């Protein structure tokens, strides 16, 4: 949790809010891969990458 707080402070202090959408998309893709790891959807997701 400390990492997230420091990352938010970095974005806020240095006015790098344009990085926020990139980070959100990366977290969503990571969550999608973790959720589909053992399911029947996994072969379709891995073909995207």
C-alpha positions in Angstrom: 0.0 0.0 0.0 3.0 2.3 0.6 4.0 2.0 -3.0 0.6 3.2 -4.2 0.7 6.2 -1.9 4.2 7.1 -3.0 3.1 6.7 -6.7 0.1 9.0 -6.1 2.3 11.6 -4.4 4.8 11.5 -7.4 2.0 12.0 -9.9 0.5 14.8 -7.9 3.7 16.7 -7.1 5.2 16.4 -10.6 1.9 16.9 -12.4 2.2 13.7 -14.3 -1.5 12.9 -14.4 -1.2 11.7 -18.0 0.4 8.6 -16.6 -2.7 7.6 -14.7 -4.7 6.2 -17.7 -1.7 4.1 -18.7 -1.4 2.7 -15.1 -5.1 1.9 -15.0 -5.0 0.0 -18.3 -2.0 -2.0 -17.1 -3.7 -2.9 -13.9 -6.8 -3.9 -15.8 -4.9 -6.2 -18.2 -3.0 -7.7 -15.2 -6.2 -8.4 -13.4 -7.7 -9.9 -16.6 -4.8 -12.3 -17.0 -4.9 -13.3 -13.3 -8.7 -13.9 -13.3 -8.6 -15.9 -16.6 -5.6 -18.0 -15.6 -7.5 -21.2 -15.0 -10.6 -20.7 -17.0 -11.8 -21.6 -20.5 -11.3 -18.0 -21.6 -7.5 -18.1 -21.1 -6.6 -19.3 -24.7 -8.6 -16.4 -26.2 -6.9 -13.8 -23.9 -3.4 -15.1 -24.6 -3.9 -14.8 -28.3 -4.4 -11.0 -27.9 -0.8 -10.7 -26.6 
